[in-house]
Amino acid sequence: MTSAIIVSQALAALAWIAAAPLETTTSTGFWGLLNDPRKLGEATLIASGAILVGFMVRRMWPRSMNPLLFGWVAATAVVAGLAYAGVQSAGLVLWLFIGAAVLLGILAVVMG
């Protein structure tokens, strides 16, 4: 009798899970961010704001303390903070910032 109750509860739980509406696979993940114009616009606004913050830090930072590096770090910190807070578009922008940093590093090594 007890096993029948356990099986019926398990089946009821599975039926409840199956009845819940599922999101389509295109609305999640990396491609979902690129296909949704609202998320893409949000990512653009985040990137623009972070670049503005980085530029302001670069202008205010003393020249003897490498202002370009600290401007880049400030912009990345803004984006990383938003990504940590759970904003999905900030994760996309963070990956773009990391990719840009890698490409600039390669360019610096190649150009000497």
N, CA, C and O atoms as CSV, one atom per row, in Angstrom:
chain,resi,resn,atom,element,x,y,z
A,1,MET,N,N,0.817,-1.197,0.000
A,1,MET,CA,C,0.000,0.000,0.000
A,1,MET,C,C,0.858,1.257,0.000
A,1,MET,O,O,0.544,2.231,-0.684
A,2,THR,N,N,1.943,1.231,0.772
A,2,THR,CA,C,2.804,2.404,0.857
A,2,THR,C,C,3.504,2.671,-0.471
A,2,THR,O,O,3.669,3.820,-0.879
A,3,SER,N,N,3.909,1.602,-1.135
A,3,SER,CA,C,4.583,1.792,-2.418
A,3,SER,C,C,3.631,2.366,-3.464
A,3,SER,O,O,4.059,3.121,-4.338
A,4,ALA,N,N,2.349,2.020,-3.388
A,4,ALA,CA,C,1.363,2.564,-4.319
A,4,ALA,C,C,1.194,4.061,-4.101
A,4,ALA,O,O,1.027,4.808,-5.065
A,5,ILE,N,N,1.234,4.508,-2.853
A,5,ILE,CA,C,1.123,5.938,-2.552
A,5,ILE,C,C,2.349,6.677,-3.083
A,5,ILE,O,O,2.219,7.754,-3.664
A,6,ILE,N,N,3.519,6.113,-2.891
A,6,ILE,CA,C,4.750,6.740,-3.369
A,6,ILE,C,C,4.743,6.842,-4.890
A,6,ILE,O,O,5.127,7.868,-5.451
A,7,VAL,N,N,4.302,5.767,-5.561
A,7,VAL,CA,C,4.243,5.781,-7.023
A,7,VAL,C,C,3.226,6.794,-7.508
A,7,VAL,O,O,3.480,7.503,-8.482
A,8,SER,N,N,2.073,6.878,-6.847
A,8,SER,CA,C,1.048,7.832,-7.278
A,8,SER,C,C,1.521,9.269,-7.065
A,8,SER,O,O,1.213,10.141,-7.878
A,9,GLN,N,N,2.264,9.533,-5.988
A,9,GLN,CA,C,2.799,10.876,-5.763
A,9,GLN,C,C,3.857,11.221,-6.809
A,9,GLN,O,O,3.924,12.354,-7.287
A,10,ALA,N,N,4.673,10.243,-7.154
A,10,ALA,CA,C,5.689,10.488,-8.173
A,10,ALA,C,C,5.049,10.767,-9.526
A,10,ALA,O,O,5.490,11.657,-10.253
A,11,LEU,N,N,3.998,9.998,-9.867
A,11,LEU,CA,C,3.301,10.235,-11.127
A,11,LEU,C,C,2.599,11.587,-11.133
A,11,LEU,O,O,2.569,12.269,-12.157
A,12,ALA,N,N,2.039,11.972,-10.003
A,12,ALA,CA,C,1.391,13.281,-9.915
A,12,ALA,C,C,2.412,14.402,-10.086
A,12,ALA,O,O,2.130,15.408,-10.737
A,13,ALA,N,N,3.587,14.232,-9.510
A,13,ALA,CA,C,4.638,15.241,-9.660
A,13,ALA,C,C,5.098,15.326,-11.110
A,13,ALA,O,O,5.310,16.425,-11.623
A,14,LEU,N,N,5.254,14.187,-11.779
A,14,LEU,CA,C,5.650,14.191,-13.180
A,14,LEU,C,C,4.588,14.823,-14.067
A,14,LEU,O,O,4.914,15.531,-15.019
A,15,ALA,N,N,3.309,14.569,-13.758
A,15,ALA,CA,C,2.233,15.172,-14.535
A,15,ALA,C,C,2.222,16.685,-14.344
A,15,ALA,O,O,1.955,17.428,-15.289
A,16,TRP,N,N,2.510,17.147,-13.127
A,16,TRP,CA,C,2.551,18.581,-12.864
A,16,TRP,C,C,3.710,19.231,-13.615
A,16,TRP,O,O,3.564,20.330,-14.152
A,17,ILE,N,N,4.862,18.557,-13.656
A,17,ILE,CA,C,6.015,19.088,-14.372
A,17,ILE,C,C,5.737,19.110,-15.875
A,17,ILE,O,O,6.105,20.066,-16.558
A,18,ALA,N,N,5.098,18.077,-16.388
A,18,ALA,CA,C,4.805,18.021,-17.815
A,18,ALA,C,C,3.779,19.065,-18.221
A,18,ALA,O,O,3.791,19.524,-19.363
A,19,ALA,N,N,2.887,19.451,-17.309
A,19,ALA,CA,C,1.852,20.429,-17.626
A,19,ALA,C,C,2.384,21.859,-17.603
A,19,ALA,O,O,1.754,22.754,-18.166
A,20,ALA,N,N,3.532,22.093,-16.963
A,20,ALA,CA,C,4.094,23.433,-16.890
A,20,ALA,C,C,4.581,23.854,-18.276
A,20,ALA,O,O,5.213,23.068,-18.981
A,21,PRO,N,N,4.283,25.099,-18.663
A,21,PRO,CA,C,4.735,25.536,-19.994
A,21,PRO,C,C,6.259,25.664,-20.027
A,21,PRO,O,O,6.883,26.200,-19.111
A,22,LEU,N,N,6.820,25.163,-21.095
A,22,LEU,CA,C,8.269,25.220,-21.258
A,22,LEU,C,C,8.638,26.353,-22.208
A,22,LEU,O,O,7.918,26.623,-23.170
A,23,GLU,N,N,9.764,27.018,-21.937
A,23,GLU,CA,C,10.249,28.041,-22.843
A,23,GLU,C,C,10.852,27.371,-24.068
A,23,GLU,O,O,11.348,26.246,-24.005
A,24,THR,N,N,10.799,28.080,-25.169
A,24,THR,CA,C,11.430,27.533,-26.356
A,24,THR,C,C,12.937,27.636,-26.213
A,24,THR,O,O,13.444,28.472,-25.465
A,25,THR,N,N,13.633,26.798,-26.921
A,25,THR,CA,C,15.089,26.776,-26.799
A,25,THR,C,C,15.737,27.995,-27.432
A,25,THR,O,O,16.887,28.305,-27.120
A,26,THR,N,N,15.038,28.690,-28.305
A,26,THR,CA,C,15.638,29.855,-28.945
A,26,THR,C,C,15.647,31.074,-28.027
A,26,THR,O,O,16.370,32.032,-28.300
A,27,SER,N,N,14.869,31.067,-26.949
A,27,SER,CA,C,14.812,32.237,-26.082
A,27,SER,C,C,15.839,32.174,-24.963
A,27,SER,O,O,15.904,33.083,-24.136
A,28,THR,N,N,16.634,31.128,-24.923
A,28,THR,CA,C,17.640,31.021,-23.883
A,28,THR,C,C,19.012,30.881,-24.516
A,28,THR,O,O,19.139,30.532,-25.690
A,29,GLY,N,N,20.010,31.152,-23.741
A,29,GLY,CA,C,21.369,30.971,-24.205
A,29,GLY,C,C,21.881,32.143,-25.009
A,29,GLY,O,O,21.264,33.206,-25.077
A,30,PHE,N,N,23.027,31.910,-25.614
A,30,PHE,CA,C,23.713,32.965,-26.357
A,30,PHE,C,C,22.908,33.418,-27.564
A,30,PHE,O,O,22.758,34.620,-27.785
A,31,TRP,N,N,22.388,32.479,-28.350
A,31,TRP,CA,C,21.660,32.853,-29.558
A,31,TRP,C,C,20.341,33.519,-29.230
A,31,TRP,O,O,19.846,34.330,-30.013
A,32,GLY,N,N,19.764,33.192,-28.087
A,32,GLY,CA,C,18.541,33.859,-27.661
A,32,GLY,C,C,18.758,35.336,-27.390
A,32,GLY,O,O,17.889,36.162,-27.666
A,33,LEU,N,N,19.933,35.666,-26.843
A,33,LEU,CA,C,20.254,37.078,-26.615
A,33,LEU,C,C,20.423,37.822,-27.926
A,33,LEU,O,O,20.030,38.984,-28.036
A,34,LEU,N,N,21.005,37.166,-28.922
A,34,LEU,CA,C,21.219,37.834,-30.205
A,34,LEU,C,C,19.944,37.931,-31.026
A,34,LEU,O,O,19.828,38.822,-31.868
A,35,ASN,N,N,18.985,37.041,-30.806
A,35,ASN,CA,C,17.743,37.066,-31.570
A,35,ASN,C,C,16.700,38.004,-30.965
A,35,ASN,O,O,15.746,38.375,-31.649
A,36,ASP,N,N,16.856,38.387,-29.722
A,36,ASP,CA,C,15.884,39.251,-29.058
A,36,ASP,C,C,16.351,40.701,-29.150
A,36,ASP,O,O,17.371,41.048,-28.554
A,37,PRO,N,N,15.629,41.563,-29.884
A,37,PRO,CA,C,16.092,42.938,-30.044
A,37,PRO,C,C,16.110,43.722,-28.732
A,37,PRO,O,O,16.923,44.630,-28.564
A,38,ARG,N,N,15.229,43.379,-27.816
A,38,ARG,CA,C,15.209,44.083,-26.539
A,38,ARG,C,C,16.466,43.775,-25.717
A,38,ARG,O,O,17.075,44.675,-25.137
A,39,LYS,N,N,16.845,42.501,-25.675
A,39,LYS,CA,C,18.063,42.115,-24.949
A,39,LYS,C,C,19.309,42.687,-25.632
A,39,LYS,O,O,20.252,43.100,-24.958
A,40,LEU,N,N,19.312,42.712,-26.958
A,40,LEU,CA,C,20.442,43.265,-27.683
A,40,LEU,C,C,20.565,44.771,-27.441
A,40,LEU,O,O,21.672,45.291,-27.300
A,41,GLY,N,N,19.436,45.461,-27.393
A,41,GLY,CA,C,19.450,46.886,-27.064
A,41,GLY,C,C,19.920,47.127,-25.638
A,41,GLY,O,O,20.649,48.082,-25.371
A,42,GLU,N,N,19.503,46.261,-24.725
A,42,GLU,CA,C,19.957,46.360,-23.338
A,42,GLU,C,C,21.466,46.156,-23.245
A,42,GLU,O,O,22.148,46.860,-22.501
A,43,ALA,N,N,21.983,45.196,-23.999
A,43,ALA,CA,C,23.424,44.952,-24.009
A,43,ALA,C,C,24.175,46.150,-24.578
A,43,ALA,O,O,25.252,46.499,-24.094
A,44,THR,N,N,23.607,46.781,-25.607
A,44,THR,CA,C,24.239,47.964,-26.193
A,44,THR,C,C,24.267,49.119,-25.211
A,44,THR,O,O,25.272,49.822,-25.112
A,45,LEU,N,N,23.179,49.326,-24.484
A,45,LEU,CA,C,23.144,50.396,-23.480
A,45,LEU,C,C,24.126,50.125,-22.346
A,45,LEU,O,O,24.768,51.049,-21.847
A,46,ILE,N,N,24.246,48.871,-21.940
A,46,ILE,CA,C,25.202,48.522,-20.884
A,46,ILE,C,C,26.625,48.782,-21.361
A,46,ILE,O,O,27.437,49.344,-20.625
A,47,ALA,N,N,26.926,48.376,-22.586
A,47,ALA,CA,C,28.275,48.598,-23.123
A,47,ALA,C,C,28.571,50.084,-23.254
A,47,ALA,O,O,29.670,50.529,-22.925
A,48,SER,N,N,27.599,50.855,-23.731
A,48,SER,CA,C,27.806,52.300,-23.874
A,48,SER,C,C,28.046,52.960,-22.525
A,48,SER,O,O,28.941,53.793,-22.389
A,49,GLY,N,N,27.255,52.594,-21.534
A,49,GLY,CA,C,27.437,53.158,-20.198
A,49,GLY,C,C,28.766,52.775,-19.581
A,49,GLY,O,O,29.413,53.594,-18.928
A,50,ALA,N,N,29.175,51.533,-19.786
A,50,ALA,CA,C,30.459,51.086,-19.235
A,50,ALA,C,C,31.617,51.792,-19.921
A,50,ALA,O,O,32.599,52.145,-19.268
A,51,ILE,N,N,31.518,52.002,-21.222
A,51,ILE,CA,C,32.575,52.716,-21.943
A,51,ILE,C,C,32.640,54.163,-21.466
A,51,ILE,O,O,33.730,54.716,-21.325
A,52,LEU,N,N,31.501,54.774,-21.218
A,52,LEU,CA,C,31.474,56.146,-20.705
A,52,LEU,C,C,32.119,56.222,-19.322
A,52,LEU,O,O,32.890,57.142,-19.049
A,53,VAL,N,N,31.811,55.265,-18.451
A,53,VAL,CA,C,32.434,55.231,-17.118
A,53,VAL,C,C,33.939,55.038,-17.252
A,53,VAL,O,O,34.710,55.704,-16.561
A,54,GLY,N,N,34.364,54.144,-18.122
A,54,GLY,CA,C,35.790,53.928,-18.335
A,54,GLY,C,C,36.493,55.164,-18.862
A,54,GLY,O,O,37.617,55.459,-18.458
A,55,PHE,N,N,35.842,55.890,-19.761
A,55,PHE,CA,C,36.420,57.123,-20.283
A,55,PHE,C,C,36.548,58.184,-19.194
A,55,PHE,O,O,37.553,58.891,-19.120
A,56,MET,N,N,35.517,58.290,-18.344
A,56,MET,CA,C,35.585,59.281,-17.259
A,56,MET,C,C,36.693,58.936,-16.275
A,56,MET,O,O,37.410,59.828,-15.821
A,57,VAL,N,N,36.844,57.670,-15.939
A,57,VAL,CA,C,37.919,57.264,-15.027
A,57,VAL,C,C,39.269,57.545,-15.675
A,57,VAL,O,O,40.194,58.012,-15.010
A,58,ARG,N,N,39.385,57.265,-16.957
A,58,ARG,CA,C,40.647,57.509,-17.661
A,58,ARG,C,C,41.013,58.993,-17.642
A,58,ARG,O,O,42.182,59.339,-17.474
A,59,ARG,N,N,40.028,59.864,-17.811
A,59,ARG,CA,C,40.306,61.297,-17.815
A,59,ARG,C,C,40.661,61.825,-16.429
A,59,ARG,O,O,41.450,62.764,-16.319
A,60,MET,N,N,40.097,61.244,-15.366
A,60,MET,CA,C,40.334,61.732,-14.005
A,60,MET,C,C,41.569,61.095,-13.363
A,60,MET,O,O,42.108,61.643,-12.402
A,61,TRP,N,N,42.018,59.969,-13.869
A,61,TRP,CA,C,43.128,59.244,-13.247
A,61,TRP,C,C,44.449,59.951,-13.540
A,61,TRP,O,O,44.628,60.461,-14.646
A,62,PRO,N,N,45.387,59.998,-12.577
A,62,PRO,CA,C,46.684,60.643,-12.832
A,62,PRO,C,C,47.465,59.926,-13.940
A,62,PRO,O,O,47.442,58.698,-14.031
A,63,ARG,N,N,48.145,60.694,-14.765
A,63,ARG,CA,C,48.866,60.118,-15.907
A,63,ARG,C,C,50.004,59.194,-15.483
A,63,ARG,O,O,50.382,58.289,-16.227
A,64,SER,N,N,50.543,59.418,-14.308
A,64,SER,CA,C,51.657,58.590,-13.860
A,64,SER,C,C,51.216,57.204,-13.410
A,64,SER,O,O,52.064,56.346,-13.164
A,65,MET,N,N,49.899,56.958,-13.295
A,65,MET,CA,C,49.389,55.681,-12.780
A,65,MET,C,C,48.634,54.874,-13.836
A,65,MET,O,O,47.719,54.123,-13.496
A,66,ASN,N,N,49.004,55.018,-15.121
A,66,ASN,CA,C,48.434,54.243,-16.224
A,66,ASN,C,C,46.903,54.382,-16.285
A,66,ASN,O,O,46.188,53.441,-15.941
A,67,PRO,N,N,46.399,55.541,-16.718
A,67,PRO,CA,C,44.941,55.762,-16.728
A,67,PRO,C,C,44.188,54.866,-17.699
A,67,PRO,O,O,43.018,54.559,-17.466
A,68,LEU,N,N,44.833,54.437,-18.786
A,68,LEU,CA,C,44.149,53.568,-19.747
A,68,LEU,C,C,43.776,52.235,-19.116
A,68,LEU,O,O,42.672,51.732,-19.321
A,69,LEU,N,N,44.698,51.667,-18.352
A,69,LEU,CA,C,44.422,50.398,-17.685
A,69,LEU,C,C,43.283,50.540,-16.680
A,69,LEU,O,O,42.385,49.699,-16.642
A,70,PHE,N,N,43.312,51.589,-15.873
A,70,PHE,CA,C,42.278,51.734,-14.852
A,70,PHE,C,C,40.927,52.129,-15.446
A,70,PHE,O,O,39.889,51.811,-14.866
A,71,GLY,N,N,40.918,52.810,-16.583
A,71,GLY,CA,C,39.655,53.066,-17.280
A,71,GLY,C,C,39.037,51.783,-17.792
A,71,GLY,O,O,37.827,51.579,-17.689
A,72,TRP,N,N,39.886,50.908,-18.351
A,72,TRP,CA,C,39.412,49.600,-18.834
A,72,TRP,C,C,38.905,48.749,-17.676
A,72,TRP,O,O,37.875,48.084,-17.789
A,73,VAL,N,N,39.634,48.773,-16.566
A,73,VAL,CA,C,39.221,47.984,-15.393
A,73,VAL,C,C,37.901,48.510,-14.831
A,73,VAL,O,O,37.051,47.719,-14.420
A,74,ALA,N,N,37.715,49.828,-14.807
A,74,ALA,CA,C,36.461,50.396,-14.298
A,74,ALA,C,C,35.275,50.003,-15.182
A,74,ALA,O,O,34.213,49.653,-14.668
A,75,ALA,N,N,35.448,50.058,-16.503
A,75,ALA,CA,C,34.370,49.658,-17.413
A,75,ALA,C,C,34.037,48.182,-17.251
A,75,ALA,O,O,32.866,47.803,-17.236
A,76,THR,N,N,35.063,47.352,-17.131
A,76,THR,CA,C,34.835,45.919,-16.950
A,76,THR,C,C,34.189,45.631,-15.600
A,76,THR,O,O,33.367,44.722,-15.487
A,77,ALA,N,N,34.555,46.398,-14.579
A,77,ALA,CA,C,33.961,46.199,-13.253
A,77,ALA,C,C,32.470,46.542,-13.257
A,77,ALA,O,O,31.682,45.867,-12.595
A,78,VAL,N,N,32.080,47.576,-13.990
A,78,VAL,CA,C,30.651,47.925,-14.082
A,78,VAL,C,C,29.880,46.778,-14.730
A,78,VAL,O,O,28.830,46.369,-14.235
A,79,VAL,N,N,30.403,46.267,-15.830
A,79,VAL,CA,C,29.730,45.176,-16.546
A,79,VAL,C,C,29.721,43.903,-15.705
A,79,VAL,O,O,28.714,43.195,-15.658
A,80,ALA,N,N,30.830,43.612,-15.047
A,80,ALA,CA,C,30.898,42.412,-14.209
A,80,ALA,C,C,29.931,42.513,-13.034
A,80,ALA,O,O,29.319,41.514,-12.657
A,81,GLY,N,N,29.785,43.683,-12.456
A,81,GLY,CA,C,28.832,43.875,-11.361
A,81,GLY,C,C,27.402,43.629,-11.816
A,81,GLY,O,O,26.617,43.006,-11.102
A,82,LEU,N,N,27.065,44.119,-13.004
A,82,LEU,CA,C,25.718,43.875,-13.533
A,82,LEU,C,C,25.516,42.393,-13.863
A,82,LEU,O,O,24.437,41.847,-13.633
A,83,ALA,N,N,26.540,41.750,-14.396
A,83,ALA,CA,C,26.429,40.316,-14.686
A,83,ALA,C,C,26.266,39.521,-13.392
A,83,ALA,O,O,25.502,38.557,-13.344
A,84,TYR,N,N,26.982,39.923,-12.351
A,84,TYR,CA,C,26.856,39.246,-11.054
A,84,TYR,C,C,25.465,39.451,-10.461
A,84,TYR,O,O,24.941,38.577,-9.772
A,85,ALA,N,N,24.874,40.611,-10.734
A,85,ALA,CA,C,23.532,40.898,-10.230
A,85,ALA,C,C,22.457,40.110,-10.982
A,85,ALA,O,O,21.303,40.076,-10.554
A,86,GLY,N,N,22.821,39.486,-12.085
A,86,GLY,CA,C,21.864,38.629,-12.780
A,86,GLY,C,C,21.337,39.166,-14.085
A,86,GLY,O,O,20.403,38.591,-14.644
A,87,VAL,N,N,21.900,40.257,-14.600
A,87,VAL,CA,C,21.459,40.809,-15.881
A,87,VAL,C,C,22.095,39.981,-16.994
A,87,VAL,O,O,23.318,39.952,-17.133
A,88,GLN,N,N,21.258,39.306,-17.786
A,88,GLN,CA,C,21.769,38.397,-18.808
A,88,GLN,C,C,22.534,39.132,-19.900
A,88,GLN,O,O,23.544,38.629,-20.393
A,89,SER,N,N,22.071,40.297,-20.277
A,89,SER,CA,C,22.746,41.047,-21.327
A,89,SER,C,C,24.138,41.477,-20.903
A,89,SER,O,O,25.031,41.603,-21.741
A,90,ALA,N,N,24.331,41.703,-19.622
A,90,ALA,CA,C,25.658,42.085,-19.140
A,90,ALA,C,C,26.644,40.940,-19.309
A,90,ALA,O,O,27.835,41.181,-19.504
A,91,GLY,N,N,26.180,39.717,-19.240
A,91,GLY,CA,C,27.048,38.579,-19.492
A,91,GLY,C,C,27.560,38.575,-20.924
A,91,GLY,O,O,28.727,38.266,-21.167
A,92,LEU,N,N,26.690,38.917,-21.877
A,92,LEU,CA,C,27.106,39.019,-23.272
A,92,LEU,C,C,28.141,40.123,-23.436
A,92,LEU,O,O,29.150,39.932,-24.114
A,93,VAL,N,N,27.899,41.274,-22.821
A,93,VAL,CA,C,28.837,42.392,-22.922
A,93,VAL,C,C,30.162,42.035,-22.250
A,93,VAL,O,O,31.228,42.417,-22.733
A,94,LEU,N,N,30.097,41.310,-21.146
A,94,LEU,CA,C,31.327,40.902,-20.467
A,94,LEU,C,C,32.172,40.005,-21.361
A,94,LEU,O,O,33.392,40.161,-21.414
A,95,TRP,N,N,31.542,39.072,-22.062
A,95,TRP,CA,C,32.285,38.222,-22.988
A,95,TRP,C,C,32.865,39.042,-24.130
A,95,TRP,O,O,33.975,38.768,-24.585
A,96,LEU,N,N,32.127,40.047,-24.601
A,96,LEU,CA,C,32.660,40.904,-25.657
A,96,LEU,C,C,33.852,41.715,-25.162
A,96,LEU,O,O,34.823,41.891,-25.898
A,97,PHE,N,N,33.795,42.212,-23.929
A,97,PHE,CA,C,34.920,42.951,-23.345
A,97,PHE,C,C,36.136,42.044,-23.191
A,97,PHE,O,O,37.259,42.458,-23.480
A,98,ILE,N,N,35.923,40.820,-22.739
A,98,ILE,CA,C,37.042,39.880,-22.593
A,98,ILE,C,C,37.646,39.563,-23.962
A,98,ILE,O,O,38.867,39.502,-24.106
A,99,GLY,N,N,36.801,39.365,-24.953
A,99,GLY,CA,C,37.298,39.121,-26.311
A,99,GLY,C,C,38.086,40.300,-26.855
A,99,GLY,O,O,39.122,40.114,-27.492
A,100,ALA,N,N,37.603,41.514,-26.608
A,100,ALA,CA,C,38.329,42.700,-27.051
A,100,ALA,C,C,39.674,42.812,-26.346
A,100,ALA,O,O,40.665,43.203,-26.963
A,101,ALA,N,N,39.720,42.475,-25.064
A,101,ALA,CA,C,40.990,42.525,-24.324
A,101,ALA,C,C,41.989,41.517,-24.881
A,101,ALA,O,O,43.178,41.815,-25.002
A,102,VAL,N,N,41.508,40.335,-25.217
A,102,VAL,CA,C,42.398,39.319,-25.796
A,102,VAL,C,C,42.915,39.775,-27.153
A,102,VAL,O,O,44.099,39.630,-27.456
A,103,LEU,N,N,42.019,40.328,-27.969
A,103,LEU,CA,C,42.464,40.807,-29.286
A,103,LEU,C,C,43.441,41.967,-29.177
A,103,LEU,O,O,44.398,42.038,-29.948
A,104,LEU,N,N,43.220,42.876,-28.236
A,104,LEU,CA,C,44.169,43.970,-28.028
A,104,LEU,C,C,45.504,43.464,-27.510
A,104,LEU,O,O,46.551,44.000,-27.873
A,105,GLY,N,N,45.482,42.434,-26.664
A,105,GLY,CA,C,46.721,41.828,-26.186
A,105,GLY,C,C,47.510,41.190,-27.312
A,105,GLY,O,O,48.730,41.339,-27.387
A,106,ILE,N,N,46.813,40.480,-28.188
A,106,ILE,CA,C,47.482,39.869,-29.345
A,106,ILE,C,C,48.047,40.944,-30.263
A,106,ILE,O,O,49.163,40.813,-30.767
A,107,LEU,N,N,47.277,42.009,-30.478
A,107,LEU,CA,C,47.743,43.104,-31.308
A,107,LEU,C,C,48.986,43.769,-30.717
A,107,LEU,O,O,49.905,44.132,-31.451
A,108,ALA,N,N,49.016,43.930,-29.397
A,108,ALA,CA,C,50.180,44.536,-28.746
A,108,ALA,C,C,51.420,43.666,-28.881
A,108,ALA,O,O,52.524,44.182,-29.052
A,109,VAL,N,N,51.249,42.352,-28.806
A,109,VAL,CA,C,52.383,41.443,-28.957
A,109,VAL,C,C,52.880,41.432,-30.402
A,109,VAL,O,O,54.087,41.439,-30.646
A,110,VAL,N,N,51.956,41.415,-31.353
A,110,VAL,CA,C,52.335,41.349,-32.758
A,110,VAL,C,C,52.997,42.656,-33.217
A,110,VAL,O,O,54.005,42.631,-33.924
A,111,MET,N,N,52.424,43.790,-32.812
A,111,MET,CA,C,52.955,45.082,-33.242
A,111,MET,C,C,54.203,45.498,-32.462
A,111,MET,O,O,54.948,46.377,-32.896
A,112,GLY,N,N,54.422,44.871,-31.324
A,112,GLY,CA,C,55.632,45.118,-30.535
A,112,GLY,C,C,55.549,46.389,-29.813
A,112,GLY,O,O,56.482,46.755,-29.098
